[in-house]
Amino acid sequence: LVDIYWERSFRAAVQEHVSEKKTKKSEEKREENEDEEKKEEETATKEEEKKETAASTEETAATNEEKVADLMADFGFSLEFNPDAFTPNLVASNDTSSASTSETAAVRGASQFLRTVSLPSLAHDLAEYISTPLSGLALTMTMHQRGINMRYLGRVADLLPADITSVRNIRRLVLFEMVTRATKHILRHLFRLTPSSLHAETFALVANCLVGTQFCAYPAKHLTAAARAIPELSGMTPQTLATEVCAQVALRFRYTLPEDFVSTLVSGHELMLLREISVKIGAQLALRQYYFAPPTEAAVHATVVASLDAASAAHMTKPVKRMVKDRVDAVLARQLSIFPDDIMCFVGRTKVATHKSSIADGAFEAGRMALERGDRALGLDLLLESLALHEQTFGVLHSESARCYSVVSLAHYDAGEFELAAEFMTKAVLITERTVGLDDPLTIHNYLNLALYEHARGDSYLALRLMRHAMDLWAIVNAPDHPDLATAYNNIAVMLQSLRRYDDSLRFFDICIDLRQGLLGADHVLVANAKHSMAKVLAVSGNFKAAVMAERDAHRFFSATFGDDDPRSKETSEWLTELTINAVKTAKLSKATKEKIMESANLLRVDHESTAAATTSAAATAAGSATPSSKGHLSIDELIQFINSNSSKSKPRGGPRGKGPKGSHR
């Protein structure tokens, strides 16, 4: 903060000094012009004036430099801060020095700069997603980089309005940070009052009062006899703990937290708050599924089956079924969200001031600046040199080395060297997992970048698995309404599109667009980009009508915001024209096909009716022209009856012939 304030004050002093100098110079020049007008009659000849003009043009550059030097010649700036500015003088002095007055004025100016400039600027960057911290630690680093102490969290929360949907996620993160810090101080006080053997039970009680109220309304009734002997633990309820947390927040952050924040703020985000509290305290919890409300048997059964290996899940033998049933019964028998047995241990947290290497940082920044200028060869050389210096200074397994690896991989990715980009990012992921943690935001972002690089090198299936792992970690760290999550959904949709799974790709594009519209509004460049990408998938899948609607929305935004000459407006215009033509062709072809089908159906109906009419008329004609001896008009049954009757009439009148041994006889 002091450096930022000093730089801002220095720039303001320079601008004020230059403006005063320019004003003074203009006044002097005006006076000189007036004097020259009086002496016009005494000037030299025209040739001498031309010579003087030529000489003056040769000295133009020198005079400009002299003017700049003259402007800053007598410039003086001094801004010093005294840490003892507001402390009483140890040595009695009768005179009031002006130095002490200037020192206190400097401190007051820095404080005013913090309240009027730094805090509103931070709130603006958070609301506009210029800075998107993912966890409480990331928020702390963001504030410390701007020189803002954590005691100003209340002011930041006041600057983020609660009735705006776009800032809901970051405001929740700010409030959770205040709640977790207040809970940390409460737990530290309780740890001092209890023996170390009851620390796990104390942590479980506080956690259940915050995140497990839907599971058990009075967690203190499950305390052991030793814990009940401590009044601070036996008398703790969710209401008393909420009141104490609100008091701590008001004391430390000057923010009024509502009494029902557990039901209004924590509900639905219990896992996020539990992780933040565990990180603040240093508690390591068992790796299992935690339920913050009584689960159903079907949900528990699905979770248990999903946790089995592929072989056991494919062949559900009797022992496997018995094991699944035992696990389900054990989960359903739990009466609390968190038991003392779930706390594995407590790890001491220490604050370490990481040393810096000026040479390595200088090479790193020079490499980044060279890449921004477009000098790729020099930039990569400087980054690799910085990477070697970081490894020599900090070692390979260090977060600074991981940061350098990730920047080098990004440089290779921009250059189209996807193999090297994936290799360097894999090293960055391995280092961040072992240095900052498996669920740290830096690790999650490295996983997302690695998935993007693997997709670029052609392994989309591995990229989707990496994305799935990153999304699982994201569900632990933050809520599903974080703005960066829309980018992850968009990348997943693109990967599925490359695998020709268009229905799944469209589903993720819909999620991405809904999330961005809810946070940013319909008229935003990211929403338009997502609709443009979605239109391509719809066109490939054959739904040209929906593709035209999505592309029309994207083109309307780009054209109205950036103009018709913008490359994005031209691209969407070309796509819209092509999609419209294809949609018209598809509609005409569909209409022609329907007409042909209807025509064929009508022809078949007419042929059937004509055939039936011809058969009926032929039968009537045959019946009218039939002679008494003709029986062609009779039906089959009537013909059989007629034949049988005739055969009975044509029998001989004599008796039956008998057969003897020598032939027939009459």
Secondary structure by P-SEA (a helix, b strand, c coil): caaaaaaaaaaaaaaaaaaaaaaaaaaaaaaaaaaaaaaccccccaaaaaaaaaaaaaaaaaaaaaaaaaaaccbbbbbbbbcccccccccccccccaaaaaaaaaaaaaaaaaaccaaaaaaaaaaacccccccaaaaaaaaaaacccccaaaaaaaacccccccaaaaaaaaaaaaaaaaaaaaaaaaaaaccccaaaaaaaaaaaaccccccccccccccccccccccccccccaaaaaaaaaaaaaacccbbbbccccccccccaaaaaaaaaaaaacccccccccccccccaaaaaaaaaaaccaaaaacccaaaaaaaaaaaaaaaacccccccccccbbbbbbbbbccccaaaaaaaaaaaaaaaacaaaaaaaaaaaaaaaaaaacccccaaaaaaaaaaaaaaaaacaaaaaaaaaaaaaaaaaaccccccaaaaaaaaaaaaaaaaacaaaaaaaaaaaaaaaaaacccccccaaaaaaaaaaaaaaaacaaaaaaaaaaaaaaaaaaccccccaaaaaaaaaaaaaaaaacaaaaaaaaaaaaaaaaaaacccccaaaaaaaaaaaaaaaaaaaaaaaaaaaaaaaaaaaaaaaaaaaaaaaaaaaaaaaaaaaccccccccccaaaaaaaaaaaaaaacccccbbbbccccccc
